[in-house]
Amino acid sequence: MTKRKAKPTQQKQLLFKRISIITGKVILWFILVSVIWVLAYRFINPPITLLMVKRNWERKADDKKGKIEKKWVKFEDIADNMKRAAVAAEDQLFLKHIGFDIKAIEKAYQSNAKGKKVKGGSTISQQTAKNVFLWPGRSYIRKGFEAYFTLLIELLWSKERILEVYLNVIEMGDGIYGAEAAALAYYGKSCKNLSRAEASLIVACFPNPRRWTPKKATSYIYHRQYLIMKNMRRLGPLDF
């Protein structure tokens, strides 16, 4: 007896079923791995980020030596001035939201819709998720992953841990990453001893740290510093 060949409709159903099973397994494994990854970084300090790797490749392409200056410091060893300056400049609702500032996102969308200068509405949590777990760049796919990892770190990390990681991995100059490396490079001291003016000037350069530097601050950067210090006074103490 010869076996009957599956009808085209049955073949499509079988193919769809197989694809669904494979897709489901991939999604399940991705969720499992990402949760373990985020949980691990709750206790283990991220050794390197994709941005650091990218910047080093760019330096090599320009016939420059690789450069990654970074030194991890614990949350309690980062000056309160540095923490407050970052929150005042980047995310004043950091302690209140669960990863996203809806109003800031709406403002950024409206501004970008006008076709003018691109503005971001990313919170400190979103920036941390992007810096630690994702690749540099702008795309809807990356934004989707960014939202996912933002929710994960908000669920699995404390606010202290999010801010600690953020201030230890963020780019603060050409080959300079984190508050400690920046404080040593620009002021020759530990970030534990940064004054309000010093911390706010470092943070004022965050939007483009390879173009702007506290050592050669422009009038625009000094104006940003003034606004950040003003916001720091409004913030008051950070109650974690």
N, C-alpha and C positions, 0 to 999 in steps of 0.2 A: 504493500500500500504506500502511496506517495503522500507526503505531508502537504497539507493545504497551506498555501502562501497567505500571510496576513494581508488583509485588505489595507489599502492606502490609509483609510481612516484609523484603523487599529495601529498601524505603524506610527502614525503621527501621535496617537495617544501614548504609545509606549515610549517614544522619543521624548515627549513632553514630561512624562513621569520620571524618566531617567534624569533629564535636565533639572527637574524640580528637586529630586533627591540630592543630586550633586550640589546644587545651589544652596539647599538647606544645610548640608554638611559644611560647606565653605563658610556660610554665615555663622553657623554655630561655633566652628573653630575660631573664626575671627573674633567673635565676642569673648570666647573663653581666653584666648591668648591676650587680647587687649585688656581684659579685666585683671589678669595675672600681672601683666606688664605695669599697669597703673598702680596696682596694689604694691608691687615690688618697689616702685619709685616713691612710695609713701615712706619707706624706710631707707632705701638706697639712693644716694645722690647720683643723678644722671651724669655719666662720665664725659659725654660729648653730644653734640646735636648736629643735625644735618646741615644747619646754617653754618656752623663752624667748618664742617667739611667743605661745603660749597665755597666759602670765603678763602680757604686755603688753596683750592683748585684755581680760583681766580687770581690769587697772588702768584702761583706758579706759572699761570698763563701769561702774566706780566713780567716774568723773569725775576720774581721776588721770592725771598725765603718764606717758608711757612711760618705762621705766627698765631699762637693761641695762648694768650695770657689770661689765666683764670685761677682763682683760689677760692675754694668753697668756705663759707663762713656760716655758722649756725644762726638761726633766727634771732636769738637773744644777743648775738654779737654784732648785729647790724644796727647802726645808730637809728634811734627813733626818728631823727630828722630825715634819714634816707627813706624809711618806710612811709612816713607821712608825705614826703615830697612826691614819691611815686604814686600814691593813692590820690593826692591832690591834683596831680597832672593827668593821670591816665584813667582813673576810675573812682570817682568820689563816692559811689554807691557800693564799693567793693564788699563791705561788710554786711550789706543788706540784700543784695541780689543772690540768685542761685546760678550765676554764671553769665547771665545776659542782661544788658541794659537796653530794654525795648525802646525807650525814648531816644537814646543815643543812636540806635540802629536806624530808627525812622528818620532822624535828622540827617544822618549820613546818606541814607537812600535818597532823600529829597534833594540834597546837595549834589549828589552824583548824577541824579536824573537830569539836572540842568546842563550837564555836559561840561561842567567846570572842573576845578581841581578835585581829584579823587580824595575823599575823606573816609576814614574808617570809624566804626563804632564799636571796636573790640574792647572788651573788658580785660582786666588783668588775668582773669581765669582763661579767657579765650587766647590771649597772647601766650600764656604759659603752655596751654595745650598745643598750640601751633609750634612754639619754639622747641618743646621737648619731644613731641611724638610725630611731628609731620615735617614735610619738606617745604622750603621757601617757594613763594609764588602766589598767584591769584587765579582761582578757578572755582566753579561751583562744586566740583567734586571735593576739592580740598576743604572748602567751607563746610561741606556736609560732614566730613571726618572731624573737622575742628569742633563742630557743634557736639558731635558724639563724645569726643574725648573731654570736652569742657564739662559735659554732664557727669562723666565718670569721675573726674578729679573733684568736682563739687560734692559728689556722693561719697567718695572714698578717702579724700584728703580733708584736713582741716584748713581753715582760712590761713592760719599761720604757715602751714606747709606750702600752700599755693604761693603766698607772697615770698617765702624763703626761696623756693625754687626759681620763681620769677626774677628775683634780685640777684640770683647767682648765675643765671644762664643768659640773660638778655645782653644783646650786643651794645657796648657802651663806647666803642671806638674802633679803629682799625686794628683788628686782631685782639681786641680787649673785650672780655666778657665777664659780667658780674660786678657787683658793687665794690668788692675788695680790690680787684685788679684795677678798676677805674680810679678808686681813691689813691692807690699807690702810684699810678701813672700820672695823675693830674695834680695831686697834692702831697705826695710822699708820705702818706699816713694811712692807717687802717680805716676802713669804713666805719668802725666803731666810734671813731673820733670826729666824724664829719660834722661841720657846723650846718646850720639851717641854710645859709647862703651857698655853701659848697655843694651840699646835697641837691638843692634846687637847681643849681647851674648844671650839674651833671644830668639831671632829669630833663632839663630844658632842651638838651641835645638828643633825646631819645628818638624823635621822628626821623632823624638822619644822622646817626652818630659817626659815620665815616666822612660826612661833609662838615659837620659842626663839631667843635671841641671846646671844652671849658678853657683851654690854654689860649685860644684865639677867638673868644666869643664876639659875635657881631652885635650890633645894636638890637637886631631882631631877637637874638638869644637872650640878651639882658632883659628885654621886655617880657619874654616868656618867663624868665626867672622871677621877675617882679610879680607876674600874675600867679605863678605857682606858690610863691611865699604868701601872697594874699589869701589864696585858697587854703594854705596850711593853717593860717590863723583861724579861718572859719571852721575848719575841720575839728580842731581841738584834739584831744587824745584819742588814740585808736584803741578801742576796747575789744580785744579778741576773746 
